């Protein structure tokens, strides 16, 4: 699927990531749009090594610079395969940990305090079932929406870290905010002139989003999620969101080059409490190139062909064992 992707210079994006240091502490006034509201429009990236859940070996979400440098010098493999491992096209999550207030973050989750997803037993069972379904290659139905070229996980909400294509274009108008992710050409449209959600029977991709301004912060509330979008991913980590979830996002311009992105997930079907996280979105001067998915995409046919070949091999082996037994 990724072979059809044309990408902006990763080296250029890495330069943009290097400016992600501390947000200006107080006193920063974001530029205004034509309507007097903070200007968020532009191209931003959230490509980070930071994981969704804090790894067990770290006692705190914030790392010292020495710890961060050691992690960045030798991060865990994003993906291991026989085509190149971390040298493959999947290694596009940036080379650094996210930093907020000048401190490196090893995990995005800030509440609960342990940095873990607070699953209920039922929620854990759903997440485990989703993970098992990802190992099912018998047909296209269990495959994720991103594998089916329908919808990537990182457009959200919440908008977390994708394996690649982490550039997000924000377009700002009087009564709409638009978030464009070129990965599968996905576009989220947030209504600013209507705080009412669509009827519960309507379940669009990415849910139904309404927004408003609280001072210099854009607040976006999303409900009415589509059941096909329940399995989610941040980087290589899977998580689960039910159709009845409520996600609240907060976008605050903290410097000329950074937006602080904060989010909360309320989903009693799956989690025993609301969980919260945050990450910086950093301005990028790169261009966004076309992401081509279905064009020349042989992934699903090859996956299914491999499954059929494995079945024939197993049947032939069983038949041979039966003949020997005779």
HUHUHU-V261347 format. One record per residue. N is the residue number from 0. RES is the residue in one small letter. PHI is phi in whole degrees, -180 to 180 (NA if undefined). PSI is psi in whole degrees, -180 to 180 (* if undefined). Layout:
BEGIN
N;RES;PHI;PSI, N;RES;PHI;PSI
END
This chain:
BEGIN
0;x;NA;-44, 1;x;-72;-17, 2;x;-63;-20, 3;x;-90;7, 4;x;-92;131, 5;x;-105;125, 6;x;-118;150, 7;x;-69;162, 8;x;-57;120, 9;x;-69;-33, 10;x;-62;-40, 11;x;-64;-40, 12;x;-66;-38, 13;x;-61;-37, 14;x;-61;-42, 15;x;-62;-37, 16;x;-66;-29, 17;x;-67;-18, 18;x;-86;9, 19;x;-83;20, 20;x;-54;-139, 21;x;-79;145, 22;x;-72;148, 23;x;-60;127, 24;x;-83;102, 25;x;64;159, 26;x;82;-13, 27;x;-81;133, 28;x;-119;114, 29;x;-66;147, 30;x;-61;155, 31;x;-106;150, 32;x;-85;-172, 33;x;-66;-14, 34;x;-108;11, 35;x;83;11, 36;x;-101;157, 37;x;-54;138, 38;x;-88;115, 39;x;-107;-6, 40;x;-63;142, 41;x;146;-173, 42;x;-105;126, 43;x;-128;156, 44;x;-131;145, 45;x;-128;42, 46;x;-84;107, 47;x;-138;157, 48;x;-80;-13, 49;x;-59;134, 50;x;-87;162, 51;x;-67;-55, 52;x;-97;144, 53;x;-68;126, 54;x;-59;147, 55;x;-60;-29, 56;x;-78;-4, 57;x;-108;129, 58;x;-82;-20, 59;x;-137;155, 60;x;-72;-34, 61;x;-90;134, 62;x;-109;154, 63;x;-71;163, 64;x;-64;-33, 65;x;-66;-44, 66;x;-65;-42, 67;x;-64;-44, 68;x;-63;-40, 69;x;-65;-41, 70;x;-67;-44, 71;x;-67;-30, 72;x;-72;-29, 73;x;-147;70, 74;x;-73;157, 75;x;-61;152, 76;x;-59;136, 77;x;-73;-44, 78;x;-153;142, 79;x;-118;124, 80;x;-148;180, 81;x;-96;18, 82;x;-110;-10, 83;x;153;-4, 84;x;57;-127, 85;x;-69;-11, 86;x;-87;-2, 87;x;-78;177, 88;x;-65;-14, 89;x;-72;-18, 90;x;-83;72, 91;x;-135;36, 92;x;-99;15, 93;x;84;159, 94;x;-103;9, 95;x;-132;159, 96;x;-78;149, 97;x;-64;146, 98;x;-127;131, 99;x;-128;127, 100;x;63;27, 101;x;82;0, 102;x;-111;131, 103;x;-71;141, 104;x;-113;129, 105;x;-92;-20, 106;x;-136;145, 107;x;-79;-32, 108;x;-74;127, 109;x;-110;-15, 110;x;-147;119, 111;x;-66;162, 112;x;-64;-24, 113;x;-80;-3, 114;x;73;19, 115;x;-112;154, 116;x;-67;126, 117;x;-88;64, 118;x;-63;142, 119;x;-78;166, 120;x;-56;-40, 121;x;-67;-39, 122;x;-66;-40, 123;x;-63;-40, 124;x;-63;-41, 125;x;-64;-44, 126;x;-64;-41, 127;x;-66;-40, 128;x;-64;-38, 129;x;-65;-41, 130;x;-64;-41, 131;x;-66;-38, 132;x;-62;-30, 133;x;-67;-17, 134;x;-91;1, 135;x;-92;113, 136;x;-110;18, 137;x;-73;-24, 138;x;-161;173, 139;x;-75;-21, 140;x;-60;-42, 141;x;-75;-13, 142;x;-67;152, 143;x;-69;162, 144;x;-62;-35, 145;x;-68;-37, 146;x;-67;-29, 147;x;-88;10, 148;x;60;35, 149;x;-104;-48, 150;x;-163;124, 151;x;-79;158, 152;x;-76;-31, 153;x;-76;-9, 154;x;-76;-21, 155;x;71;-150, 156;x;-82;156, 157;x;-72;156, 158;x;-89;99, 159;x;-104;-152, 160;x;-102;125, 161;x;-91;165, 162;x;-69;-28, 163;x;-160;180, 164;x;55;56, 165;x;-94;14, 166;x;-84;132, 167;x;-123;122, 168;x;-93;125, 169;x;-106;127, 170;x;-116;129, 171;x;-119;125, 172;x;-126;-175, 173;x;-63;-43, 174;x;-125;14, 175;x;-144;145, 176;x;-117;134, 177;x;-124;129, 178;x;-113;119, 179;x;-115;123, 180;x;-115;122, 181;x;-69;-22, 182;x;-61;109, 183;x;64;17, 184;x;59;42, 185;x;-87;142, 186;x;-133;124, 187;x;-100;129, 188;x;-115;124, 189;x;-108;123, 190;x;-81;128, 191;x;-104;-8, 192;x;-106;11, 193;x;-156;115, 194;x;-89;3, 195;x;-92;134, 196;x;-83;159, 197;x;-69;163, 198;x;-56;152, 199;x;-60;-26, 200;x;-72;-16, 201;x;-93;120, 202;x;-129;80, 203;x;-74;162, 204;x;-57;139, 205;x;70;9, 206;x;74;-171, 207;x;-113;120, 208;x;-113;131, 209;x;-125;151, 210;x;-141;166, 211;x;-160;166, 212;x;-102;133, 213;x;-117;95, 214;x;64;-125, 215;x;-94;11, 216;x;-110;129, 217;x;-84;124, 218;x;-110;131, 219;x;-126;127, 220;x;-112;130, 221;x;-127;132, 222;x;-135;-168, 223;x;59;49, 224;x;-74;152, 225;x;-82;136, 226;x;-62;-26, 227;x;-70;-12, 228;x;-105;20, 229;x;-67;-46, 230;x;-70;131, 231;x;-128;170, 232;x;-153;142, 233;x;-123;113, 234;x;63;-122, 235;x;-101;4, 236;x;-96;133, 237;x;-93;146, 238;x;-147;178, 239;x;-134;139, 240;x;-135;125, 241;x;-82;165, 242;x;-62;-19, 243;x;-95;11, 244;x;-68;156, 245;x;-128;123, 246;x;-116;130, 247;x;-117;125, 248;x;-115;149, 249;x;-132;126, 250;x;-116;116, 251;x;-127;120, 252;x;-73;116, 253;x;-108;-12, 254;x;-163;178, 255;x;-64;-21, 256;x;-121;10, 257;x;-148;141, 258;x;-117;130, 259;x;-86;119, 260;x;-106;119, 261;x;-122;148, 262;x;-149;156, 263;x;-134;145, 264;x;-122;119, 265;x;-112;115, 266;x;-155;78, 267;x;-59;-22, 268;x;-63;-30, 269;x;-117;-34, 270;x;-122;145, 271;x;-79;-11, 272;x;-156;164, 273;x;-67;134, 274;x;-116;150, 275;x;-131;152, 276;x;-152;173, 277;x;-158;154, 278;x;-160;158, 279;x;-89;146, 280;x;-109;126, 281;x;-110;138, 282;x;-62;139, 283;x;-124;140, 284;x;-98;6, 285;x;-79;168, 286;x;-99;153, 287;x;-99;127, 288;x;-104;164, 289;x;-62;137, 290;x;-102;119, 291;x;-107;125, 292;x;-114;-67, 293;x;-67;-32, 294;x;-65;114, 295;x;70;21, 296;x;-88;108, 297;x;-105;8, 298;x;-61;-56, 299;x;-65;-46, 300;x;-57;-40, 301;x;-71;-38, 302;x;-61;-48, 303;x;-69;-38, 304;x;-64;-39, 305;x;-64;-39, 306;x;-64;-42, 307;x;-65;-39, 308;x;-65;-40, 309;x;-64;-39, 310;x;-65;-42, 311;x;-65;-39, 312;x;-65;-42, 313;x;-66;-41, 314;x;-65;-40, 315;x;-66;-40, 316;x;-64;-43, 317;x;-64;-41, 318;x;-64;-42, 319;x;-65;-40, 320;x;-65;-36, 321;x;-66;-40, 322;x;-65;-40, 323;x;-65;-37, 324;x;-66;-32, 325;x;-67;*
END
